[in-house]
């Protein structure tokens, strides 16, 4: 199963990320100029070896390694290579994502590859998968689980002050404390 997640990063990490994106985009363009292509059925075609298998990244996407001008090999996603061949430079826009219409990230056939926004990409999933993914992403960045939230609310209802609860649970903001006590800070499954 293919997965994605959102990380909160520093300005330095973002700069490195963007530099890596620029290199990745240059490698994709270079690969096409060398003669690498993706057939309409999704097979990777090397100008040197014909059809090749490539590999997979840690999220399940198919990759192919391209040796760039600087002598280093860079793994690029086959779907991005296919999208570049199909749509051109628009795939290099940082707000554009490559979409697998059928949700299968190993299906890089031309009829399954589209480009769009993150919202478009999310809506390619069925509702159950979208909700499951959203819950996983939300709980990944949450500091407190449902059980801890319940305990905080119980203690508050029996007389613990914000200050006492903040010290006990390591909460540094009264606004956060108020939100935990007064809002739906729970995992919701429809």
C-alpha contacts under 8 A as a table, 3 or more apart, distances in Angstrom:
res1	aa1	res2	aa2	distance
1	X	59	X	7.42
1	X	60	X	6.32
1	X	104	X	7.73
1	X	105	X	7.67
2	X	59	X	5.15
2	X	60	X	5.08
2	X	61	X	6.73
2	X	104	X	7.51
2	X	105	X	6.00
3	X	59	X	5.44
3	X	60	X	7.55
4	X	59	X	7.22
5	X	137	X	6.39
6	X	137	X	7.20
9	X	13	X	5.84
9	X	14	X	6.36
10	X	13	X	5.12
10	X	14	X	6.15
11	X	14	X	4.99
11	X	15	X	6.17
12	X	15	X	5.09
12	X	16	X	6.36
13	X	16	X	5.15
13	X	17	X	6.05
14	X	17	X	4.87
14	X	18	X	6.09
15	X	18	X	5.16
15	X	19	X	6.16
16	X	19	X	5.03
16	X	20	X	6.11
17	X	20	X	5.12
17	X	21	X	6.20
18	X	21	X	4.88
18	X	22	X	6.22
19	X	22	X	5.09
19	X	23	X	6.34
20	X	23	X	5.07
20	X	24	X	5.99
21	X	24	X	4.93
21	X	25	X	6.02
22	X	25	X	5.14
22	X	26	X	6.19
23	X	26	X	5.03
23	X	27	X	6.13
24	X	27	X	5.05
24	X	28	X	6.25
24	X	74	X	7.49
24	X	76	X	6.91
25	X	28	X	5.11
25	X	29	X	6.32
25	X	92	X	6.43
26	X	29	X	5.15
26	X	30	X	6.03
27	X	30	X	4.89
27	X	31	X	5.97
27	X	66	X	7.12
27	X	68	X	6.22
27	X	74	X	7.39
27	X	76	X	7.82
28	X	31	X	5.09
28	X	32	X	6.46
28	X	76	X	7.05
28	X	80	X	7.86
28	X	81	X	6.09
28	X	84	X	7.76
29	X	32	X	5.32
29	X	33	X	6.36
30	X	33	X	5.00
30	X	34	X	6.16
30	X	68	X	7.37
31	X	34	X	5.04
31	X	35	X	6.39
31	X	36	X	5.37
31	X	37	X	7.96
31	X	66	X	6.66
32	X	35	X	5.02
32	X	36	X	5.02
32	X	37	X	6.30
32	X	81	X	7.99
32	X	85	X	7.70
33	X	36	X	7.40
34	X	47	X	7.09
35	X	46	X	6.85
35	X	47	X	5.18
36	X	44	X	7.50
36	X	45	X	5.75
36	X	46	X	4.84
36	X	47	X	5.67
37	X	44	X	6.13
37	X	45	X	5.26
37	X	46	X	6.81
37	X	81	X	7.36
37	X	82	X	7.24
37	X	85	X	7.41
38	X	41	X	7.85
38	X	42	X	5.64
38	X	43	X	5.57
38	X	44	X	4.69
38	X	45	X	5.86
38	X	78	X	7.51
38	X	81	X	7.15
38	X	82	X	5.53
38	X	85	X	7.78
39	X	42	X	5.22
39	X	43	X	5.26
39	X	44	X	6.52
39	X	45	X	6.98
39	X	109	X	7.31
39	X	110	X	7.76
40	X	43	X	7.47
40	X	109	X	5.33
40	X	110	X	5.01
40	X	111	X	7.65
41	X	108	X	7.29
41	X	109	X	4.46
41	X	110	X	6.64
42	X	82	X	7.80
42	X	107	X	6.60
42	X	108	X	4.50
42	X	109	X	3.87
42	X	110	X	6.69
43	X	51	X	6.59
43	X	52	X	7.49
43	X	53	X	7.75
43	X	108	X	7.72
43	X	109	X	7.64
44	X	51	X	5.62
44	X	52	X	5.62
44	X	53	X	6.78
44	X	54	X	7.53
44	X	78	X	7.46
45	X	49	X	7.56
45	X	50	X	5.08
45	X	51	X	4.43
45	X	52	X	6.06
46	X	49	X	5.33
46	X	50	X	4.89
46	X	51	X	6.15
46	X	52	X	6.57
47	X	50	X	6.09
49	X	52	X	6.89
53	X	64	X	7.93
54	X	62	X	6.84
54	X	63	X	5.59
54	X	64	X	4.58
54	X	65	X	7.22
55	X	62	X	5.62
55	X	63	X	5.05
55	X	64	X	6.15
56	X	59	X	7.74
56	X	60	X	5.57
56	X	61	X	5.32
56	X	62	X	4.36
56	X	63	X	5.23
57	X	60	X	5.43
57	X	61	X	5.50
57	X	62	X	6.51
57	X	63	X	6.50
58	X	61	X	7.55
60	X	105	X	6.87
60	X	106	X	7.22
61	X	77	X	6.55
61	X	78	X	7.67
61	X	79	X	7.88
61	X	105	X	5.56
61	X	106	X	5.82
62	X	77	X	5.82
62	X	78	X	5.60
62	X	79	X	7.43
62	X	105	X	7.58
62	X	106	X	5.84
63	X	75	X	5.89
63	X	76	X	5.30
63	X	77	X	4.36
63	X	78	X	5.17
64	X	75	X	5.38
64	X	76	X	5.55
64	X	77	X	6.57
64	X	78	X	6.46
65	X	73	X	5.87
65	X	74	X	5.21
65	X	75	X	4.10
65	X	76	X	6.19
66	X	73	X	5.23
66	X	74	X	5.31
66	X	75	X	6.30
66	X	76	X	7.34
67	X	70	X	7.94
67	X	71	X	5.97
67	X	72	X	5.48
67	X	73	X	4.04
67	X	74	X	6.31
68	X	71	X	5.54
68	X	72	X	5.66
68	X	73	X	6.02
68	X	74	X	7.11
69	X	72	X	7.50
76	X	80	X	7.38
76	X	81	X	7.41
77	X	80	X	5.34
77	X	81	X	6.50
78	X	81	X	4.99
78	X	82	X	6.08
78	X	108	X	6.83
79	X	82	X	5.01
79	X	83	X	5.99
79	X	98	X	6.90
79	X	108	X	5.38
79	X	113	X	7.02
80	X	83	X	4.95
80	X	84	X	6.00
80	X	91	X	7.32
80	X	98	X	6.41
81	X	84	X	5.12
81	X	85	X	6.27
82	X	85	X	5.12
82	X	86	X	6.09
82	X	108	X	6.98
82	X	109	X	7.92
82	X	110	X	7.07
82	X	113	X	7.44
83	X	86	X	4.94
83	X	87	X	5.61
83	X	88	X	7.18
83	X	91	X	6.71
83	X	98	X	6.73
83	X	113	X	6.44
83	X	114	X	6.91
83	X	115	X	7.27
84	X	87	X	5.29
84	X	88	X	4.57
84	X	89	X	6.40
84	X	90	X	7.70
84	X	91	X	6.01
85	X	88	X	5.83
86	X	110	X	7.48
87	X	90	X	6.54
87	X	91	X	7.07
88	X	91	X	6.59
89	X	92	X	5.53
89	X	93	X	7.53
90	X	93	X	5.52
90	X	96	X	7.31
91	X	94	X	7.90
91	X	96	X	6.04
91	X	97	X	6.94
91	X	98	X	7.14
91	X	115	X	7.10
92	X	96	X	7.30
93	X	96	X	5.42
94	X	97	X	7.77
95	X	117	X	6.25
95	X	118	X	7.57
96	X	115	X	6.44
96	X	116	X	5.38
96	X	117	X	5.13
96	X	118	X	7.25
97	X	115	X	5.61
97	X	116	X	5.47
97	X	117	X	5.72
97	X	118	X	6.31
97	X	121	X	7.19
98	X	113	X	6.85
98	X	114	X	5.95
98	X	115	X	4.60
98	X	116	X	6.62
98	X	121	X	7.76
99	X	112	X	7.81
99	X	113	X	5.72
99	X	114	X	5.03
99	X	115	X	5.44
99	X	116	X	6.79
99	X	121	X	5.59
99	X	124	X	7.73
100	X	103	X	5.20
100	X	104	X	6.24
100	X	105	X	6.04
100	X	107	X	7.32
100	X	108	X	7.50
100	X	112	X	5.44
100	X	113	X	5.20
100	X	114	X	6.64
100	X	121	X	7.86
100	X	124	X	7.55
101	X	104	X	7.76
101	X	112	X	5.15
101	X	113	X	6.43
101	X	114	X	6.95
101	X	124	X	5.82
102	X	112	X	6.47
102	X	124	X	7.16
102	X	125	X	7.99
103	X	124	X	6.57
103	X	125	X	6.21
104	X	107	X	5.55
105	X	108	X	7.13
107	X	112	X	6.84
108	X	112	X	6.40
108	X	113	X	6.30
109	X	112	X	5.43
109	X	113	X	6.50
110	X	113	X	5.26
111	X	114	X	7.91
116	X	119	X	7.88
116	X	120	X	5.66
116	X	121	X	6.59
117	X	120	X	5.10
117	X	121	X	6.24
118	X	121	X	4.96
118	X	122	X	6.14
119	X	122	X	5.08
119	X	123	X	6.28
120	X	123	X	5.22
120	X	124	X	6.53
121	X	124	X	5.30
121	X	125	X	7.56
122	X	125	X	5.83
122	X	130	X	6.72
123	X	126	X	7.07
123	X	127	X	7.95
123	X	130	X	7.52
125	X	129	X	5.98
125	X	130	X	5.92
126	X	129	X	5.46
126	X	130	X	6.23
127	X	130	X	4.99
127	X	131	X	6.13
128	X	131	X	5.29
128	X	132	X	6.11
129	X	132	X	5.06
129	X	133	X	5.97
130	X	133	X	5.14
130	X	134	X	6.06
131	X	134	X	5.04
131	X	135	X	6.12
131	X	189	X	7.42
132	X	135	X	5.25
132	X	136	X	6.18
133	X	136	X	5.10
133	X	137	X	6.11
134	X	137	X	5.08
134	X	138	X	5.98
135	X	138	X	5.06
135	X	139	X	5.99
135	X	187	X	6.82
135	X	188	X	7.68
136	X	139	X	5.32
136	X	140	X	6.01
137	X	140	X	5.07
137	X	141	X	6.72
138	X	141	X	5.55
138	X	142	X	6.17
139	X	142	X	4.90
139	X	143	X	7.97
139	X	145	X	7.52
139	X	187	X	7.79
142	X	145	X	7.20
144	X	147	X	7.98
144	X	148	X	5.87
144	X	149	X	6.38
145	X	148	X	5.46
145	X	149	X	6.36
145	X	186	X	7.81
146	X	149	X	5.10
146	X	150	X	6.15
146	X	185	X	7.78
146	X	186	X	5.62
146	X	187	X	6.88
147	X	150	X	5.15
147	X	151	X	6.31
148	X	151	X	5.00
148	X	152	X	6.22
149	X	152	X	5.13
149	X	153	X	6.27
149	X	180	X	6.81
149	X	181	X	7.94
149	X	185	X	7.43
149	X	186	X	7.70
150	X	153	X	5.16
150	X	154	X	6.19
151	X	154	X	5.11
151	X	155	X	6.16
152	X	155	X	5.23
152	X	156	X	6.14
152	X	165	X	7.01
152	X	181	X	7.45
153	X	156	X	5.06
153	X	157	X	6.13
153	X	180	X	7.77
153	X	181	X	5.65
154	X	157	X	5.08
154	X	158	X	6.41
155	X	158	X	5.28
155	X	159	X	6.52
155	X	160	X	5.52
155	X	165	X	7.90
156	X	159	X	5.31
156	X	160	X	4.72
156	X	161	X	6.46
156	X	162	X	7.53
156	X	165	X	7.66
156	X	181	X	7.83
157	X	160	X	7.25
160	X	164	X	6.20
160	X	165	X	6.58
161	X	164	X	5.22
161	X	165	X	6.27
162	X	165	X	5.18
162	X	166	X	5.88
162	X	174	X	7.15
162	X	177	X	6.85
163	X	166	X	5.06
163	X	167	X	6.22
164	X	167	X	5.30
164	X	168	X	6.21
165	X	168	X	5.06
165	X	169	X	6.03
165	X	171	X	7.76
166	X	169	X	5.40
166	X	170	X	5.54
166	X	171	X	4.52
166	X	172	X	6.42
166	X	173	X	7.77
166	X	174	X	7.89
166	X	177	X	7.10
167	X	170	X	5.29
167	X	171	X	6.62
168	X	171	X	7.96
171	X	174	X	7.89
171	X	176	X	7.28
171	X	177	X	6.98
172	X	176	X	7.81
173	X	176	X	5.25
173	X	177	X	6.43
174	X	177	X	4.92
174	X	178	X	6.02
175	X	178	X	5.06
175	X	179	X	6.13
176	X	179	X	5.03
176	X	180	X	6.21
177	X	180	X	5.20
177	X	181	X	6.29
178	X	181	X	5.21
178	X	182	X	5.82
178	X	183	X	7.94
179	X	182	X	5.25
179	X	183	X	5.31
179	X	185	X	7.60
180	X	183	X	5.90
180	X	184	X	7.51
180	X	185	X	5.88
